[in-house]
Amino acid sequence: MTVQYPNVDHVPAFAQAWNDPANTRFELPPVDVNRILAERYELARPLRLSRSQLWEMETRKARRPDLYIPYVVEQGSAAVWADQGERDGVERFVRKSRQRLWLQPDRYELILEQTRVDHAQQQVTFIGASHYPGPDGAMLEAGTGQPIFHVIHGVGGEESEPLNLWSVVFLTPRQDSRLIAPFVRMAHDGWLPGYVEIYIRDDLGVGISRRG
């Protein structure tokens, strides 16, 4: 039996959620990757990242979040299916993983994400789902310990001066500042996102450590 997977129009779905005043949203300030590398890190050899390299990292992370955000995703829990391949520079697939809850980081739950990778815009859009048919057609149910959320990961700036971009919106009945507190702390700390550090160390083979 052929499984019929529902489709979602990712970009309008994210925009509609973002513009709903009841939902809880947060956009990290653009991260000037090379500036922060130079100011806050020790590297085993000189390195400047390109926009192309950052985008390569984002495309890999979209399919293997357990490798690039292991501090969020439970090891071995990530899988991709309903893969439509690349058409007109866009890939679409569904992703599942067990992720730490933002407000209960010692607890993991199943997260279902309908994923769109736009190579022209260099943007990955994840639309969260409460349920979705699994690879065998059996319905999967996402955890209910936190609101469903949508995320955009992207790359901006110039080829030699790339910016890491990230925004999230939680589908909440009313604004909930507790949900964005971890991201406010991330922005205040001023380090590179952990997945950029992992890409530099594991994919580029460059030793990296935080100063002080």
FILUMRO-826924 format. One record per residue (C-alpha): x, y, z; residue number from 1. Coordinates in nm, 2 decimals, padded with zeros to 4 digits. Each point is the difference from the previous one (the first is absolute). Example, Ala and Ser with C-alpha at 12.3 -4.5 7.8 and 13.67 -1.06 7.14 Angstrom:
2
01.23, -00.45, 00.78, 1
00.14, 00.34, -00.07, 2
***
This chain:
212
00.00, 00.00, 00.00, 1
00.13, 00.34, -00.09, 2
00.00, 00.25, 00.29, 3
-00.16, 00.33, -00.07, 4
00.19, 00.27, 00.18, 5
-00.17, 00.34, 00.06, 6
00.17, 00.30, -00.14, 7
00.06, 00.34, 00.17, 8
00.07, 00.34, -00.16, 9
00.30, 00.07, 00.22, 10
00.06, 00.37, -00.06, 11
-00.36, 00.13, 00.05, 12
-00.05, -00.24, 00.29, 13
00.30, 00.15, 00.18, 14
-00.10, 00.36, -00.08, 15
-00.36, -00.06, 00.12, 16
00.13, -00.14, 00.33, 17
00.25, 00.28, 00.04, 18
-00.26, 00.27, -00.06, 19
-00.25, -00.14, 00.25, 20
00.02, 00.22, 00.31, 21
-00.09, -00.29, 00.23, 22
00.30, -00.20, -00.10, 23
00.34, 00.03, 00.17, 24
00.29, 00.09, -00.23, 25
00.36, 00.08, 00.01, 26
00.27, 00.09, -00.25, 27
00.36, -00.02, 00.09, 28
00.21, 00.30, -00.11, 29
00.20, -00.09, -00.31, 30
00.33, -00.17, 00.10, 31
00.31, 00.14, -00.17, 32
00.18, -00.33, 00.00, 33
00.35, 00.10, -00.09, 34
00.00, 00.30, 00.23, 35
-00.09, -00.22, 00.30, 36
00.25, -00.26, -00.11, 37
00.27, 00.25, 00.01, 38
-00.10, 00.17, 00.32, 39
-00.11, -00.29, 00.22, 40
00.17, -00.33, -00.12, 41
00.33, -00.17, -00.02, 42
00.05, -00.20, -00.32, 43
00.26, -00.26, -00.08, 44
00.06, 00.18, -00.33, 45
-00.12, 00.33, -00.16, 46
-00.35, -00.03, -00.13, 47
-00.26, 00.22, -00.16, 48
-00.33, -00.16, -00.08, 49
-00.18, 00.07, -00.33, 50
-00.37, 00.04, -00.05, 51
00.01, -00.31, -00.22, 52
00.15, -00.20, 00.29, 53
-00.26, 00.12, 00.24, 54
-00.27, -00.11, -00.24, 55
00.16, -00.34, -00.04, 56
-00.02, -00.03, 00.37, 57
-00.37, 00.09, 00.01, 58
-00.09, -00.25, -00.27, 59
00.18, -00.28, 00.19, 60
-00.15, 00.10, 00.33, 61
-00.35, 00.00, -00.15, 62
00.04, -00.38, -00.06, 63
00.21, -00.09, 00.29, 64
-00.09, 00.22, 00.30, 65
00.13, -00.27, 00.24, 66
00.36, 00.07, -00.14, 67
-00.02, 00.38, 00.00, 68
-00.22, 00.07, 00.30, 69
00.07, -00.29, 00.24, 70
-00.06, 00.23, 00.29, 71
-00.36, 00.01, -00.11, 72
-00.07, -00.32, -00.20, 73
00.03, -00.34, 00.16, 74
00.27, -00.21, -00.16, 75
-00.13, -00.24, -00.27, 76
-00.36, 00.14, 00.01, 77
00.01, 00.20, -00.32, 78
-00.15, -00.13, -00.33, 79
-00.12, 00.14, -00.33, 80
-00.27, -00.13, -00.23, 81
-00.25, 00.11, -00.26, 82
00.30, 00.14, -00.19, 83
-00.10, 00.17, -00.32, 84
00.36, 00.06, -00.11, 85
00.10, 00.33, -00.15, 86
-00.23, 00.19, -00.24, 87
00.07, 00.35, -00.13, 88
00.26, 00.04, 00.27, 89
-00.23, -00.11, 00.29, 90
00.00, -00.32, 00.20, 91
-00.29, -00.11, 00.21, 92
-00.01, -00.28, 00.26, 93
-00.14, -00.09, 00.34, 94
00.23, -00.02, 00.30, 95
-00.05, -00.16, 00.34, 96
00.22, 00.01, 00.31, 97
-00.02, -00.01, 00.37, 98
00.09, 00.34, 00.14, 99
00.05, 00.16, 00.34, 100
-00.29, 00.21, 00.11, 101
00.09, 00.36, 00.03, 102
-00.14, 00.04, 00.35, 103
00.09, -00.35, 00.12, 104
00.34, -00.07, -00.15, 105
00.03, -00.34, 00.18, 106
-00.30, -00.13, -00.19, 107
-00.02, -00.11, -00.37, 108
-00.31, -00.02, -00.22, 109
-00.07, -00.09, -00.37, 110
00.01, 00.30, -00.23, 111
-00.14, -00.02, -00.35, 112
00.11, 00.26, -00.26, 113
-00.10, 00.05, -00.36, 114
00.32, 00.13, -00.16, 115
00.07, 00.23, -00.30, 116
00.36, 00.06, -00.11, 117
00.02, 00.30, -00.24, 118
00.34, 00.00, -00.16, 119
-00.05, 00.33, -00.18, 120
-00.11, 00.19, 00.30, 121
00.23, -00.20, 00.23, 122
-00.28, -00.05, 00.25, 123
-00.13, -00.31, 00.17, 124
-00.36, 00.02, 00.13, 125
-00.13, -00.26, 00.26, 126
-00.38, -00.01, 00.05, 127
-00.08, -00.19, 00.31, 128
-00.28, -00.26, 00.00, 129
-00.20, -00.15, 00.28, 130
-00.04, -00.33, -00.20, 131
00.12, -00.13, -00.33, 132
00.01, -00.34, -00.18, 133
00.33, -00.18, 00.06, 134
00.20, -00.18, -00.27, 135
-00.23, -00.30, 00.02, 136
-00.32, 00.21, 00.00, 137
-00.07, -00.05, 00.37, 138
-00.09, 00.33, 00.16, 139
00.26, 00.15, 00.23, 140
-00.09, 00.24, 00.28, 141
00.23, 00.27, 00.12, 142
00.05, 00.06, 00.37, 143
-00.23, 00.24, 00.18, 144
00.24, 00.13, 00.26, 145
00.04, 00.33, -00.18, 146
-00.17, 00.19, -00.28, 147
00.05, -00.09, -00.37, 148
00.26, 00.23, -00.15, 149
00.14, 00.11, -00.34, 150
00.36, 00.10, -00.06, 151
00.20, 00.16, -00.28, 152
00.37, -00.05, -00.03, 153
00.18, 00.21, -00.26, 154
00.31, 00.16, -00.13, 155
00.04, 00.37, -00.10, 156
00.27, 00.25, -00.06, 157
00.28, -00.01, -00.26, 158
00.19, -00.30, -00.11, 159
00.30, 00.10, 00.21, 160
-00.20, 00.16, 00.28, 161
-00.28, -00.25, 00.07, 162
-00.27, 00.04, 00.26, 163
-00.18, -00.28, 00.18, 164
-00.37, 00.06, 00.02, 165
-00.26, -00.17, 00.23, 166
-00.36, 00.06, 00.11, 167
-00.27, -00.20, 00.17, 168
-00.37, 00.03, 00.07, 169
-00.19, -00.20, 00.25, 170
-00.37, -00.06, -00.06, 171
-00.14, 00.12, 00.34, 172
-00.34, 00.12, 00.11, 173
00.17, 00.31, 00.14, 174
00.35, 00.15, 00.02, 175
00.23, -00.21, 00.23, 176
00.33, 00.17, 00.08, 177
00.13, -00.32, 00.17, 178
00.03, -00.17, -00.34, 179
00.24, 00.26, -00.14, 180
00.21, 00.04, 00.31, 181
00.26, -00.26, -00.12, 182
00.04, 00.19, -00.33, 183
00.04, 00.34, 00.18, 184
00.29, -00.16, 00.20, 185
00.15, -00.14, -00.32, 186
00.00, 00.34, -00.16, 187
00.15, 00.16, 00.32, 188
00.28, -00.26, 00.03, 189
00.14, 00.10, -00.34, 190
00.15, -00.34, -00.10, 191
-00.05, -00.16, -00.34, 192
-00.29, -00.25, -00.01, 193
00.12, -00.34, 00.11, 194
-00.06, -00.15, -00.35, 195
00.25, 00.24, -00.16, 196
00.26, -00.10, 00.25, 197
-00.07, -00.37, -00.08, 198
00.02, 00.06, -00.37, 199
00.34, 00.17, 00.04, 200
00.14, -00.28, 00.22, 201
-00.16, -00.31, -00.16, 202
-00.05, 00.09, -00.36, 203
00.29, 00.25, -00.07, 204
00.24, -00.18, 00.25, 205
00.10, 00.32, 00.17, 206
00.05, 00.00, 00.37, 207
-00.21, 00.26, 00.17, 208
-00.04, 00.12, 00.36, 209
-00.16, 00.29, 00.18, 210
00.22, 00.27, 00.15, 211
-00.02, 00.05, 00.38, 212
***
